[in-house]
Amino acid sequence: MPETLTPLNVALDHHQAGRLDQAEAAYRGIIEAHPGHAEALHYLGVLLHQLGQHESAAGLLDRVLVLSPGSAACWSNRGLVAAALGDAPFAVDCHERALLIDPSFANAANNLGVALQQVGREGEALDAYRRAIALQPGFIDARTNLGATLARLRRHEDALAVYREALERDAANASAHFGAGNALRELGHLDDAIQSLQRAVELAPGHFESRVNLGTTLGLRGRFVEAEAQYRHALTLRDDPQIHVCVGATLGARGRFHDEEAHYRRALTLDPDHADAQHNLALLHLRSGEFAKGWALYEKRWQASKYARIEVPGIVEWKGEPIAGRKLLLVGEQGHGDQLHFVRYATVLEQMGATVDALVPRNIAELVGGARGVNRVLIEKPQQGYDFWTPMMSVPYRVASTEPGVPAGHPYLHVSAARIGEWPRRVSKRAGERRRVGIVWAGSPTFANDRFRSMPLAALDTLAGVPDVAWFSLQKGAARVQLEGSALKPHDLTDHVEDFADTAALVEQLDLVITVDTSVAHLAGAFGKPVWVLLPANHDWRWMLDRDDSPWYPTMRLFRQTTLGDWAPVVESVRGALTPSLPAPARPNPA
């Protein structure tokens, strides 16, 4: 004879089949007839938790724990409800109680790990997940939770090993592919990361974070069209302001600057205080020469994900107060090029009556110390002795009412005679009467856009046929190895270059500097040296739009890519500009 179903079995059948309304009615019917029915109370509490009714669920589970204090399952479920109500410490207590009752309860160990993470006890969480795996080796969720915790602790090699173990047991687990992809990206294995994240997306097309992280990783590989597609798909899953910013950024990364703004505006419609959207919109305004709007929004940069706020403890940050007769510390920020670019504002501050000292890195300190308007240069933060301090790139906003555009006055840097030293003799010995042209073809490889702003030295080989030119390498860093076999055969004197003051002394001996977008471009421009800058299609905001000159540097000429990554037309334009055979300037011949 078929087994007769009990009312509880009927309720559980509805529950397991997802017929939650019928399950709830069945559980309540049992409880109405038997108010102390612990199992019906327990499962109704679980159902209400699933429905998001956590307060009601907590009340029911608490009743069960009075009736059956030895129920490990109920203690564990009470822990889940406590976590949902934001009471992580009590959740930890509940899961620990469940494990005391039943030390073999793998699910409780996994849940304990989650709760321990929520209270910041990451090391103990690792132990809890490992316990769950030891109890149940096929527990994939515990393995992916272990991997995620290791990743949060920046133990990416260990996390990757855990995810790979999970995939050996379940090759179609989307969470494990997602975690492995993230770990691979952090370890710099971008192609492998993309492959793992693509698999995660295939297995779980509706997983928002997989789409986003795949887009981000594609972007790091320079595959911006594909990145944009992933971000746009993510937006069909969630209308998220940060992802609108990401779409805009992928457009900007391809040089489509005119198409960015709508996406930042949408992000700000969703979140009016979204810092990344405000920052990117600021750069669009500055790129367009809308300086008043741009500098105002640029003050939001400290909230953007790209920046860490500068602090100078013990000194008041300048917010535009009168500074006549006051001492002000001008603090360098961002890269060396940025600081050489914006130290020009020291003159403006001096004209407002301030005594201006500058805080900058050691390797540009000598140059900055000689800038017009700078009284003294520091390389370590002071704790007192100043009325105000200000980030260097906040000055344009603070002085906008008196200096709304680009401050005039070039050159604004100089190098001392002591630094000039032997440089005239070294350069003249190699150049003779030929034109002297310095070249820089690569920037720091750690810069986010370096793969596009730098070029291989071989890309300049066609310049070798330009007559009457003595080429000089200004290149430092790993890219110097490219000098071997170069058709240009540039003279390399950079073994004598210890810091930017030495670079400046060498630049002073040249007739022209040709460089990609690096700090040398700013150095040469600040010295009033003719400088040609070769720009990628996704160039920095300060080179503005649709012009071959720069308001920042009167002696600068810009050569722009029209197709991202294609340097050949740019170099051909440079070759054409160099080809006229101009006599080298008359110079004294050093002994």
Secondary structure, DSSP 4 states (H G I P E B T S, - for coil): -PPPPPHHHHHHHHHHTT-HHHHHHHHHHHHHH-TT-HHHHHHHHHHHHHTT-HHHHHHHHHHHHHH-TT-HHHHHHHHHHHHHTT-HHHHHHHHHHHHHH-TT-HHHHHHHHHHHHHTT-HHHHHHHHHHHHHH-TT-HHHHHHHHHHHHHTT-HHHHHHHHHHHHHH-TT-HHHHHHHHHHHHHTT-HHHHHHHHHHHHHH-TT-HHHHHHHHHHHHHTT-HHHHHHHHHHHHHH---HHHHHHHHHHHHTTT-GGGTHHHHHHHHHH-TT-HHHHHHHHHHHHHTT-HHHHHHHHGGGGGSTT------TTSPBPSS---TT-EEEEE--S-HHHHHHHTTHHHHHHHTT-EEEEE--HHHHHHHHTSTT--EEESS--SSS-SEEEEGGGHHHHTTTT--SPPP-S------HHHHTTHHHHHHHHHTTSEEEEEE----TTSTTHHHH---GGGGGGGGG-SSEEEEE---SGGGGGGTT-TT--EE-GGG--SHHHHHHHHTT-SEEEEESSHHHHHHHHTT--EEEEE-TT--GGG-SS-SB-SS-TTEEEEE-SSTT--HHHHHHHHHHH-S-PPPPP-----
